[in-house]
């Protein structure tokens, strides 16, 4: 009989622990979403600032017409849902990190010449 009572006690503890874990998962998911939304708004504001600076440079400094790009991720709200969205977002991030906003938009102004013995091979993403 002591084994049965021990089994009941352990089973009860297990179920209680499962309930706590579910509650923790729900609260963690909600906190994650809240942090995501704050970070997403900050990132969008920075992107808008960069696009505004790009517009000013094009129009005022270069005298070139400027057309605002409309990346899909600026319309997104909340964590990315589908795998395709995540893959697309990663591709955008990789392009931006590799070549900056001008290359992302398909604009290459000039090639960077190596100086002081530094070549593009030493720095990925820098044309030599």
N, CA, C and O atoms as a MOPAC input file, in Angstrom:
PM7 MOZYME 1SCF
protein

 N      0.80900 1    -1.18800 1     0.00000 1
 C      0.00000 1     0.00000 1     0.00000 1
 C      0.85900 1     1.26200 1     0.00000 1
 O      0.42900 1     2.28500 1    -0.53300 1
 N      2.01600 1     1.22300 1     0.56000 1
 C      2.88800 1     2.39000 1     0.57400 1
 C      3.38800 1     2.71800 1    -0.84900 1
 O      3.61600 1     3.88200 1    -1.17900 1
 N      3.55100 1     1.69000 1    -1.67200 1
 C      3.95600 1     1.93800 1    -3.04900 1
 C      2.84000 1     2.66900 1    -3.81000 1
 O      3.10600 1     3.56200 1    -4.61500 1
 N      1.59900 1     2.27800 1    -3.54400 1
 C      0.46600 1     2.93500 1    -4.21100 1
 C      0.37200 1     4.39700 1    -3.79000 1
 O      0.15300 1     5.27400 1    -4.62500 1
 N      0.53300 1     4.65500 1    -2.51800 1
 C      0.45900 1     6.04600 1    -2.05000 1
 C      1.64600 1     6.86000 1    -2.58800 1
 O      1.50200 1     8.03500 1    -2.92600 1
 N      2.81300 1     6.21900 1    -2.66100 1
 C      3.99400 1     6.89400 1    -3.22900 1
 C      3.76500 1     7.21400 1    -4.70500 1
 O      4.12000 1     8.29800 1    -5.16800 1
 N      3.17300 1     6.27400 1    -5.44500 1
 C      2.86000 1     6.47700 1    -6.85800 1
 C      1.86400 1     7.63000 1    -7.02200 1
 O      2.03900 1     8.47800 1    -7.89700 1
 N      0.84500 1     7.66400 1    -6.20300 1
 C     -0.13700 1     8.74800 1    -6.26300 1
 C      0.51700 1    10.09600 1    -5.96600 1
 O      0.23800 1    11.09100 1    -6.63400 1
 N      1.38300 1    10.11700 1    -4.96300 1
 C      2.06800 1    11.35200 1    -4.58500 1
 C      2.96500 1    11.83800 1    -5.73300 1
 O      2.93400 1    13.01600 1    -6.09100 1
 N      3.74900 1    10.94200 1    -6.29800 1
 C      4.65200 1    11.30700 1    -7.39900 1
 C      3.85400 1    11.72000 1    -8.63400 1
 O      4.22400 1    12.66900 1    -9.32600 1
 N      2.75800 1    11.00700 1    -8.90800 1
 C      1.89800 1    11.35700 1   -10.04100 1
 C      1.30800 1    12.74700 1    -9.85000 1
 O      1.25000 1    13.53300 1   -10.79500 1
 N      0.87900 1    13.04900 1    -8.65300 1
 C      0.34900 1    14.38600 1    -8.34700 1
 C      1.40600 1    15.46200 1    -8.53600 1
 O      1.12900 1    16.52000 1    -9.10100 1
 N      2.61900 1    15.19100 1    -8.06300 1
 C      3.71200 1    16.15200 1    -8.23200 1
 C      4.02400 1    16.37000 1    -9.71400 1
 O      4.28200 1    17.48800 1   -10.16000 1
 N      3.99200 1    15.26700 1   -10.45700 1
 C      4.26700 1    15.34800 1   -11.88800 1
 C      3.21300 1    16.21200 1   -12.58700 1
 O      3.54900 1    17.07300 1   -13.40000 1
 N      1.96600 1    15.98000 1   -12.27300 1
 C      0.88800 1    16.75600 1   -12.90000 1
 C      0.96900 1    18.23000 1   -12.50300 1
 O      0.72500 1    19.11800 1   -13.31900 1
 N      1.31300 1    18.47400 1   -11.24600 1
 C      1.47200 1    19.84900 1   -10.78600 1
 C      2.62400 1    20.53300 1   -11.51900 1
 O      2.51300 1    21.69100 1   -11.92200 1
 N      3.71700 1    19.81600 1   -11.68500 1
 C      4.87400 1    20.35600 1   -12.40300 1
 C      4.52400 1    20.62400 1   -13.85800 1
 O      4.93500 1    21.64000 1   -14.41800 1
 N      3.76800 1    19.72000 1   -14.47500 1
 C      3.33400 1    19.93400 1   -15.85600 1
 C      2.49500 1    21.20300 1   -15.97300 1
 O      2.67300 1    21.98500 1   -16.90700 1
 N      1.59300 1    21.40500 1   -15.03900 1
 C      0.76000 1    22.60900 1   -15.04200 1
 C      1.59600 1    23.87000 1   -14.91300 1
 O      1.34900 1    24.85800 1   -15.60400 1
 N      2.58600 1    23.83700 1   -14.02700 1
 C      3.47400 1    24.99100 1   -13.86400 1
 C      4.25000 1    25.26900 1   -15.14700 1
 O      4.42000 1    26.42100 1   -15.54700 1
 N      4.72000 1    24.19000 1   -15.78800 1
 C      5.48000 1    24.35400 1   -17.02900 1
 C      4.60700 1    24.97200 1   -18.12200 1
 O      5.06500 1    25.85000 1   -18.85400 1
 N      3.36900 1    24.52700 1   -18.23600 1
 C      2.46000 1    25.10100 1   -19.23700 1
 C      2.24400 1    26.58500 1   -18.98000 1
 O      2.27400 1    27.39700 1   -19.90500 1
 N      2.02500 1    26.93400 1   -17.71300 1
 C      1.82600 1    28.34000 1   -17.36000 1
 C      3.07600 1    29.15500 1   -17.66100 1
 O      2.98500 1    30.27300 1   -18.16800 1
 N      4.24300 1    28.59900 1   -17.34900 1
 C      5.50100 1    29.28000 1   -17.63000 1
 C      5.68100 1    29.47500 1   -19.13600 1
 O      6.13000 1    30.53500 1   -19.57200 1
 N      5.33800 1    28.47000 1   -19.92400 1
 C      5.44700 1    28.57900 1   -21.37700 1
 C      4.52800 1    29.68000 1   -21.90500 1
 O      4.92500 1    30.46500 1   -22.76600 1
 N      3.30300 1    29.73500 1   -21.39100 1
 C      2.36800 1    30.78100 1   -21.83700 1
 C      2.89100 1    32.16800 1   -21.48400 1
 O      2.87700 1    33.07000 1   -22.32200 1
 N      3.34900 1    32.34200 1   -20.25900 1
 C      3.83400 1    33.66300 1   -19.84700 1
 C      5.12700 1    34.01700 1   -20.59200 1
 O      5.33300 1    35.17700 1   -20.95000 1
 N      5.99100 1    33.03600 1   -20.82600 1
 C      7.22900 1    33.29200 1   -21.57500 1
 C      6.91100 1    33.68300 1   -23.01100 1
 O      7.53900 1    34.59000 1   -23.55700 1
 N      5.95100 1    33.01500 1   -23.62400 1
 C      5.56700 1    33.34200 1   -24.99700 1
 C      5.01300 1    34.75300 1   -25.07400 1
 O      5.30100 1    35.47800 1   -26.02700 1
 N      4.23500 1    35.14700 1   -24.10400 1
 C      3.67000 1    36.49700 1   -24.10100 1
 C      4.76200 1    37.54600 1   -23.88500 1
 O      4.75400 1    38.59100 1   -24.53500 1
 N      5.70300 1    37.27000 1   -22.97300 1
 C      6.81400 1    38.19900 1   -22.75500 1
 C      7.66300 1    38.31500 1   -24.02200 1
 O      8.08200 1    39.40900 1   -24.40100 1
 N      7.91100 1    37.17900 1   -24.67000 1
 C      8.67900 1    37.17200 1   -25.91800 1
 C      7.99700 1    38.06000 1   -26.95100 1
 O      8.65200 1    38.86900 1   -27.60900 1
 N      6.68100 1    37.91000 1   -27.09400 1
 C      5.93500 1    38.70700 1   -28.07200 1
 C      6.01000 1    40.20300 1   -27.73300 1
 O      6.17700 1    41.03300 1   -28.62700 1
 N      5.88800 1    40.54300 1   -26.46400 1
 C      5.95600 1    41.95100 1   -26.06100 1
 C      7.32900 1    42.54400 1   -26.37000 1
 O      7.42400 1    43.65300 1   -26.89700 1
 N      8.39000 1    41.80800 1   -26.04300 1
 C      9.74900 1    42.27700 1   -26.32600 1
 C      9.95100 1    42.38700 1   -27.83600 1
 O     10.54700 1    43.35200 1   -28.31500 1
 N      9.45700 1    41.40500 1   -28.58400 1
 C      9.55900 1    41.42600 1   -30.03800 1
 C      8.92500 1    42.70600 1   -30.59200 1
 O      9.52700 1    43.39100 1   -31.41900 1
 N      7.71800 1    43.02300 1   -30.13900 1
 C      6.99800 1    44.18700 1   -30.66000 1
 C      7.76200 1    45.48800 1   -30.39000 1
 O      7.82900 1    46.36700 1   -31.25000 1
 N      8.33400 1    45.59800 1   -29.19000 1
 C      9.11900 1    46.79200 1   -28.85700 1
 C     10.33900 1    46.88000 1   -29.77000 1
 O     10.61200 1    47.93200 1   -30.34900 1
 N     11.06900 1    45.77700 1   -29.89700 1
 C     12.27000 1    45.76000 1   -30.74300 1
 C     11.91200 1    46.00600 1   -32.21000 1
 O     12.64000 1    46.69000 1   -32.93000 1
 N     10.79400 1    45.44500 1   -32.63900 1
 C     10.37000 1    45.61200 1   -34.02500 1
 C     10.08200 1    47.08700 1   -34.32900 1
 O     10.46700 1    47.59400 1   -35.38300 1
 N      9.41300 1    47.76400 1   -33.41200 1
 C      9.12500 1    49.18900 1   -33.62000 1
 C     10.41500 1    50.01100 1   -33.65000 1
 O     10.55000 1    50.92300 1   -34.46600 1
 N     11.35500 1    49.69200 1   -32.76900 1
 C     12.63300 1    50.39900 1   -32.77200 1
 C     13.38500 1    50.16400 1   -34.08000 1
 O     13.95100 1    51.09500 1   -34.65200 1
 N     13.38700 1    48.91300 1   -34.55200 1
 C     14.06300 1    48.58700 1   -35.80700 1
 C     13.40700 1    49.30600 1   -36.98200 1
 O     14.09700 1    49.82500 1   -37.85900 1
 N     12.08000 1    49.33600 1   -37.00100 1
 C     11.37500 1    50.02900 1   -38.08400 1
 C     11.68700 1    51.52400 1   -38.06700 1
 O     11.85000 1    52.13700 1   -39.12200 1
 N     11.77000 1    52.10500 1   -36.88400 1
 C     12.10400 1    53.53300 1   -36.78800 1
 C     13.50600 1    53.78800 1   -37.34100 1
 O     13.72700 1    54.77300 1   -38.04500 1
 N     14.45500 1    52.89900 1   -37.02300 1
 C     15.81700 1    53.04300 1   -37.54700 1
 C     15.84900 1    52.87600 1   -39.06300 1
 O     16.57900 1    53.58600 1   -39.75400 1
 N     15.06500 1    51.94400 1   -39.57300 1
 C     14.99600 1    51.74200 1   -41.02200 1
 C     14.42200 1    52.98000 1   -41.69300 1
 O     14.91500 1    53.41500 1   -42.73400 1
 N     13.37700 1    53.55000 1   -41.09400 1
 C     12.78900 1    54.77400 1   -41.66000 1
 C     13.80300 1    55.91800 1   -41.65700 1
 O     13.86500 1    56.69100 1   -42.61300 1
 N     14.59600 1    56.03200 1   -40.59000 1
 C     15.63800 1    57.06500 1   -40.53000 1
 C     16.67100 1    56.85300 1   -41.63100 1
 O     17.08100 1    57.80200 1   -42.29800 1
 N     17.08900 1    55.59800 1   -41.81900 1
 C     18.07900 1    55.29100 1   -42.85700 1
 C     17.51300 1    55.59600 1   -44.24900 1
 O     18.21700 1    56.13700 1   -45.10100 1
 N     16.25600 1    55.25200 1   -44.47400 1
 C     15.63900 1    55.54000 1   -45.76500 1
 C     15.50200 1    57.05000 1   -45.98300 1
 O     15.67000 1    57.54200 1   -47.09900 1
 N     15.20200 1    57.76600 1   -44.92000 1
 C     15.10000 1    59.22100 1   -45.03300 1
 C     16.46600 1    59.82500 1   -45.36100 1
 O     16.56400 1    60.72500 1   -46.19500 1
 N     17.51100 1    59.33600 1   -44.71300 1
 C     18.86300 1    59.80600 1   -45.01800 1
 C     19.22900 1    59.46700 1   -46.46400 1
 O     19.84000 1    60.28000 1   -47.15700 1
 N     18.86400 1    58.28600 1   -46.91200 1
 C     19.12300 1    57.87400 1   -48.29300 1
 C     18.40300 1    58.81000 1   -49.26800 1
 O     18.96100 1    59.19600 1   -50.29500 1
 N     17.16400 1    59.17000 1   -48.93600 1
 C     16.39500 1    60.09000 1   -49.78200 1
 C     17.07600 1    61.45100 1   -49.85500 1
 O     17.21400 1    62.02300 1   -50.93600 1
 N     17.50000 1    61.96700 1   -48.70900 1
 C     18.17100 1    63.27200 1   -48.67000 1
 C     19.44600 1    63.24100 1   -49.49900 1
 O     19.71300 1    64.16900 1   -50.26200 1
 N     20.22000 1    62.20000 1   -49.35700 1
 C     21.47300 1    62.07800 1   -50.11600 1
 C     21.17400 1    62.04500 1   -51.61200 1
 O     21.81900 1    62.74400 1   -52.39300 1
 N     20.20200 1    61.24100 1   -52.00500 1
 C     19.85100 1    61.14500 1   -53.42500 1
 C     19.39000 1    62.48600 1   -53.98400 1
 O     19.91000 1    62.96300 1   -54.99200 1
 N     18.41500 1    63.08200 1   -53.32200 1
 C     17.76900 1    64.28000 1   -53.86200 1
 C     18.64700 1    65.51500 1   -53.70900 1
 O     18.87200 1    66.23700 1   -54.68100 1
 N     19.14700 1    65.76700 1   -52.49700 1
 C     19.85200 1    67.01700 1   -52.23300 1
 C     21.32600 1    66.97500 1   -52.63200 1
 O     21.85200 1    67.94800 1   -53.17200 1
 N     21.98100 1    65.87000 1   -52.37100 1
 C     23.41600 1    65.81500 1   -52.62300 1
 C     23.75700 1    65.33700 1   -54.03300 1
 O     24.62900 1    65.90000 1   -54.69400 1
 N     23.06500 1    64.29800 1   -54.48500 1
 C     23.38200 1    63.71500 1   -55.79000 1
 C     22.49600 1    64.24800 1   -56.90800 1
 O     22.81000 1    64.08000 1   -58.08600 1
 N     21.38900 1    64.89100 1   -56.54000 1
 C     20.47400 1    65.39600 1   -57.55200 1
 C     19.81000 1    64.28600 1   -58.35200 1
 O     19.45200 1    64.47500 1   -59.51500 1
 N     19.64900 1    63.13700 1   -57.72900 1
 C     19.04600 1    61.98500 1   -58.40600 1
 C     17.62800 1    61.77500 1   -57.88600 1
 O     17.34000 1    62.05800 1   -56.72300 1
 N     16.75700 1    61.28600 1   -58.73600 1
 C     15.41100 1    60.97300 1   -58.23800 1
 C     15.48600 1    59.80900 1   -57.25800 1
 O     16.34400 1    58.93400 1   -57.37500 1
 N     14.58700 1    59.81500 1   -56.30700 1
 C     14.57300 1    58.75700 1   -55.29200 1
 C     13.18700 1    58.16900 1   -55.21500 1
 O     12.18800 1    58.88600 1   -55.14600 1
 N     13.14200 1    56.85500 1   -55.22700 1
 C     11.87200 1    56.15500 1   -55.07300 1
 C     11.96400 1    55.30900 1   -53.81700 1
 O     12.88900 1    54.51300 1   -53.65400 1
 N     11.00400 1    55.48900 1   -52.94400 1
 C     11.04100 1    54.76300 1   -51.67400 1
 C     10.77900 1    53.28100 1   -51.88900 1
 O      9.75700 1    52.90900 1   -52.46600 1
 N     11.69600 1    52.42700 1   -51.42800 1
 C     11.42500 1    50.99200 1   -51.48900 1
 C     10.36000 1    50.64100 1   -50.45100 1
 O     10.21600 1    51.33700 1   -49.44600 1
 N      9.64900 1    49.61100 1   -50.68300 1
 C      8.62100 1    49.19300 1   -49.72000 1
 C      8.85400 1    47.73600 1   -49.34900 1
 O      8.15000 1    46.85000 1   -49.83500 1
 N      9.85300 1    47.47800 1   -48.47700 1
 C     10.09200 1    46.09400 1   -48.05000 1
 C      8.88900 1    45.55700 1   -47.28400 1
 O      8.28100 1    46.26900 1   -46.48400 1
 N      8.55800 1    44.31600 1   -47.53200 1
 C      7.37200 1    43.71600 1   -46.90900 1
 C      7.46700 1    43.69000 1   -45.39700 1
 O      6.44000 1    43.74900 1   -44.72100 1
 N      8.66800 1    43.60500 1   -44.84600 1
 C      8.79700 1    43.44700 1   -43.39500 1
 C      8.42000 1    44.70600 1   -42.62500 1
 O      8.22000 1    44.64500 1   -41.41200 1
 N      8.31900 1    45.84800 1   -43.30800 1
 C      7.86900 1    47.04700 1   -42.61000 1
 C      6.37300 1    46.98100 1   -42.29100 1
 O      5.88900 1    47.67700 1   -41.39800 1
 N      5.64900 1    46.13800 1   -43.02900 1
 C      4.22200 1    45.96400 1   -42.77700 1
 C      3.94300 1    44.87000 1   -41.75200 1
 O      2.81600 1    44.73000 1   -41.27800 1
 N      4.95500 1    44.10600 1   -41.41700 1
 C      4.78600 1    43.00200 1   -40.47600 1
 C      4.61900 1    43.52300 1   -39.05000 1
 O      5.25300 1    44.50100 1   -38.65400 1
 N      3.76300 1    42.86000 1   -38.29500 1
 C      3.61900 1    43.16800 1   -36.87600 1
 C      3.69600 1    41.85600 1   -36.12000 1
 O      2.91600 1    40.94000 1   -36.38000 1
 N      4.62400 1    41.75800 1   -35.19200 1
 C      4.77200 1    40.55100 1   -34.39100 1
 C      5.76700 1    39.58000 1   -34.99800 1
 O      6.24600 1    39.77500 1   -36.11500 1
 N      6.07200 1    38.53100 1   -34.24600 1
 C      7.03900 1    37.52800 1   -34.70900 1
 C      6.62600 1    36.94500 1   -36.05200 1
 O      5.44300 1    36.77500 1   -36.34400 1
 N      7.62500 1    36.64900 1   -36.85000 1
 C      7.36700 1    36.07300 1   -38.16000 1
 C      6.74600 1    34.69700 1   -37.99200 1
 O      7.17200 1    33.90800 1   -37.14900 1
 N      5.75000 1    34.42300 1   -38.79100 1
 C      5.00300 1    33.18400 1   -38.60900 1
 C      5.49000 1    32.02400 1   -39.45000 1
 O      5.78900 1    30.95400 1   -38.92000 1
 N      5.57200 1    32.22300 1   -40.75200 1
 C      5.87800 1    31.11600 1   -41.64200 1
 C      7.35700 1    30.95100 1   -41.89200 1
 O      8.14600 1    31.87300 1   -41.68400 1
 N      7.72300 1    29.77400 1   -42.33900 1
 C      9.13000 1    29.52900 1   -42.65800 1
 C      9.59500 1    30.39200 1   -43.82500 1
 O     10.73500 1    30.85400 1   -43.85000 1
 N      8.69900 1    30.60700 1   -44.79800 1
 C      9.06900 1    31.43700 1   -45.94900 1
 C      9.39700 1    32.86200 1   -45.48500 1
 O     10.37600 1    33.45100 1   -45.94300 1
 N      8.59400 1    33.40700 1   -44.59100 1
 C      8.85600 1    34.75500 1   -44.08500 1
 C     10.20600 1    34.80900 1   -43.38700 1
 O     10.96100 1    35.76300 1   -43.57200 1
 N     10.51300 1    33.80700 1   -42.59500 1
 C     11.78500 1    33.79200 1   -41.88000 1
 C     12.94000 1    33.70600 1   -42.86600 1
 O     13.94000 1    34.40700 1   -42.71000 1
 N     12.81100 1    32.84800 1   -43.88600 1
 C     13.86900 1    32.70300 1   -44.88500 1
 C     14.05600 1    34.01600 1   -45.64200 1
 O     15.18900 1    34.44800 1   -45.86100 1
 N     12.95200 1    34.65600 1   -46.04500 1
 C     13.03300 1    35.93100 1   -46.75400 1
 C     13.69600 1    36.99200 1   -45.88200 1
 O     14.52500 1    37.76000 1   -46.36900 1
 N     13.34300 1    37.04200 1   -44.60900 1
 C     13.93100 1    38.02300 1   -43.69700 1
 C     15.43200 1    37.77900 1   -43.54500 1
 O     16.21400 1    38.72800 1   -43.50500 1
 N     15.83200 1    36.52200 1   -43.46200 1
 C     17.25600 1    36.20300 1   -43.34300 1
 C     18.00400 1    36.62000 1   -44.60900 1
 O     19.12500 1    37.12200 1   -44.52300 1
 N     17.40100 1    36.41900 1   -45.78300 1
 C     18.04200 1    36.81400 1   -47.03300 1
 C     18.21400 1    38.33300 1   -47.09100 1
 O     19.26300 1    38.81800 1   -47.51700 1
 N     17.20900 1    39.07900 1   -46.67300 1
 C     17.30200 1    40.53800 1   -46.64200 1
 C     18.42200 1    40.95900 1   -45.70300 1
 O     19.24100 1    41.80900 1   -46.05400 1
 N     18.46500 1    40.37500 1   -44.52100 1
 C     19.50000 1    40.72800 1   -43.54500 1
 C     20.89400 1    40.40800 1   -44.09300 1
 O     21.81800 1    41.20600 1   -43.93600 1
 N     21.04700 1    39.25000 1   -44.73200 1
 C     22.34700 1    38.88800 1   -45.29700 1
 C     22.77900 1    39.87900 1   -46.37200 1
 O     23.93500 1    40.30100 1   -46.40100 1
 N     21.84900 1    40.25500 1   -47.26000 1
 C     22.19400 1    41.21300 1   -48.31200 1
 C     22.59800 1    42.55200 1   -47.71900 1
 O     23.56700 1    43.16400 1   -48.16900 1
 N     21.86500 1    43.01200 1   -46.71400 1
 C     22.19700 1    44.29200 1   -46.09000 1
 C     23.56300 1    44.23500 1   -45.41900 1
 O     24.34300 1    45.18200 1   -45.51100 1
 N     23.85400 1    43.11900 1   -44.74000 1
 C     25.14200 1    42.99400 1   -44.06400 1
 C     26.29000 1    42.88200 1   -45.05900 1
 O     27.38300 1    43.39200 1   -44.81200 1
 N     26.04100 1    42.21300 1   -46.18700 1
 C     27.09900 1    42.02400 1   -47.17700 1
 C     27.41500 1    43.30300 1   -47.94100 1
 O     28.58400 1    43.64700 1   -48.11700 1
 N     26.37700 1    44.01400 1   -48.39900 1
 C     26.65700 1    45.12400 1   -49.28900 1
 C     26.05500 1    46.45700 1   -48.90300 1
 O     26.23100 1    47.43100 1   -49.63600 1
 N     25.36400 1    46.54400 1   -47.80000 1
 C     24.74900 1    47.80200 1   -47.40400 1
 C     23.47100 1    48.07400 1   -48.17500 1
 O     23.05600 1    47.28200 1   -49.02100 1
 N     22.85500 1    49.20400 1   -47.86900 1
 C     21.53600 1    49.50700 1   -48.42700 1
 C     21.59300 1    49.76300 1   -49.92500 1
 O     20.64800 1    49.42300 1   -50.63700 1
 N     22.68000 1    50.35700 1   -50.42500 1
 C     22.74500 1    50.64300 1   -51.85600 1
 C     22.77000 1    49.35100 1   -52.67000 1
 O     22.07300 1    49.23800 1   -53.67800 1
 N     23.56100 1    48.38700 1   -52.24000 1
 C     23.60200 1    47.12600 1   -52.97900 1
 C     22.28200 1    46.38300 1   -52.81700 1
 O     21.82300 1    45.72100 1   -53.74800 1
 N     21.67300 1    46.48900 1   -51.64900 1
 C     20.37400 1    45.86300 1   -51.42000 1
 C     19.35200 1    46.41900 1   -52.41100 1
 O     18.51100 1    45.68200 1   -52.92600 1
 N     19.43300 1    47.72100 1   -52.66900 1
 C     18.50100 1    48.35200 1   -53.60200 1
 C     18.96500 1    48.20100 1   -55.04000 1
 O     18.30000 1    48.69200 1   -55.95300 1
 N     20.10100 1    47.52700 1   -55.26500 1
 C     20.58000 1    47.29500 1   -56.61700 1
 C     21.43100 1    48.42100 1   -57.16500 1
 O     21.56300 1    48.55800 1   -58.38200 1
 N     22.01600 1    49.23700 1   -56.28500 1
 C     22.82600 1    50.37500 1   -56.72500 1
 C     24.25900 1    50.12700 1   -56.29100 1
 O     24.52900 1    49.91900 1   -55.10800 1
 N     25.16700 1    50.14900 1   -57.23700 1
 C     26.59600 1    50.07500 1   -56.92000 1
 C     27.25000 1    51.31200 1   -57.48500 1
 O     27.25600 1    51.50600 1   -58.70100 1
 N     27.79800 1    52.14800 1   -56.63500 1
 C     28.36200 1    53.40600 1   -57.10200 1
 C     29.75500 1    53.22300 1   -57.71000 1
 O     30.01400 1    53.67500 1   -58.82500 1
 N     30.63300 1    52.57000 1   -56.98600 1
 C     31.98400 1    52.39000 1   -57.48700 1
 C     32.63200 1    51.23800 1   -56.74300 1
 O     32.11100 1    50.72400 1   -55.75300 1
 N     33.76500 1    50.86300 1   -57.25000 1
 C     34.51000 1    49.79900 1   -56.58400 1
 C     35.50600 1    50.43200 1   -55.61900 1
 O     36.09700 1    51.46900 1   -55.91900 1
 N     35.68400 1    49.81900 1   -54.48700 1
 C     36.63300 1    50.31600 1   -53.49800 1
 C     38.00800 1    49.78400 1   -53.86500 1
 O     38.18600 1    48.58400 1   -54.07500 1
 N     38.97400 1    50.68500 1   -53.93900 1
 C     40.33600 1    50.25900 1   -54.25200 1
 C     41.05700 1    49.86900 1   -52.97300 1
 O     40.89700 1    50.52100 1   -51.94200 1
 N     41.84200 1    48.81500 1   -53.03700 1
 C     42.58400 1    48.43400 1   -51.83100 1
 C     43.62100 1    49.49000 1   -51.46700 1
 O     44.30600 1    50.03100 1   -52.33600 1
 N     43.72600 1    49.77200 1   -50.18400 1
 C     44.72900 1    50.72700 1   -49.70500 1
 C     45.48000 1    50.09900 1   -48.55300 1
 O     44.95300 1    49.24800 1   -47.83500 1
 N     46.68800 1    50.52100 1   -48.38900 1
 C     47.54300 1    50.06200 1   -47.28900 1
 C     47.64000 1    48.54000 1   -47.23700 1
 O     47.69900 1    47.95300 1   -46.15700 1
 N     47.65500 1    47.91300 1   -48.39600 1
 C     47.81500 1    46.46300 1   -48.45100 1
 C     46.58700 1    45.68800 1   -48.03300 1
 O     46.66700 1    44.48300 1   -47.79200 1
 N     45.45300 1    46.35700 1   -47.94300 1
 C     44.21700 1    45.67900 1   -47.55100 1
 C     43.42500 1    45.41500 1   -48.81800 1
 O     43.16500 1    46.33200 1   -49.59600 1
 N     43.04400 1    44.17400 1   -49.02400 1
 C     42.27300 1    43.85400 1   -50.21300 1
 C     40.87900 1    43.40700 1   -49.81800 1
 O     40.59300 1    43.17200 1   -48.64400 1
 N     40.02200 1    43.29400 1   -50.81000 1
 C     38.66900 1    42.81800 1   -50.58100 1
 C     38.64100 1    41.41000 1   -50.02500 1
 O     37.67900 1    41.01000 1   -49.36900 1
 N     39.71600 1    40.64700 1   -50.29400 1
 C     39.76200 1    39.29100 1   -49.75100 1
 C     39.92500 1    39.31500 1   -48.24400 1
 O     39.48300 1    38.40500 1   -47.54300 1
 N     40.57400 1    40.38300 1   -47.74600 1
 C     40.74400 1    40.51700 1   -46.31500 1
 C     39.43000 1    40.89500 1   -45.63100 1
 O     39.21600 1    40.59400 1   -44.45700 1
 N     38.54300 1    41.56900 1   -46.40000 1
 C     37.28500 1    42.04300 1   -45.85500 1
 C     36.16000 1    41.62300 1   -46.77900 1
 O     35.92200 1    42.27900 1   -47.79300 1
 N     35.46100 1    40.54200 1   -46.45300 1
 C     34.35400 1    40.10400 1   -47.31300 1
 C     33.33500 1    41.21000 1   -47.48400 1
 O     33.03100 1    41.93700 1   -46.53900 1
 N     32.80500 1    41.33700 1   -48.69400 1
 C     31.81300 1    42.35000 1   -48.97200 1
 C     32.39900 1    43.63300 1   -49.52200 1
 O     31.66000 1    44.50400 1   -49.98200 1
 N     33.75900 1    43.76700 1   -49.48000 1
 C     34.41600 1    44.93700 1   -50.03000 1
 C     35.00700 1    44.54300 1   -51.37100 1
 O     35.86500 1    43.66400 1   -51.44800 1
 N     34.54000 1    45.20500 1   -52.43900 1
 C     35.05500 1    44.89700 1   -53.77000 1
 C     36.47200 1    45.41300 1   -53.88100 1
 O     36.80200 1    46.47600 1   -53.35500 1
 N     37.31300 1    44.64800 1   -54.57600 1
 C     38.69600 1    45.11400 1   -54.75300 1
 C     39.04600 1    45.15900 1   -56.21600 1
 O     40.16600 1    45.52500 1   -56.57200 1

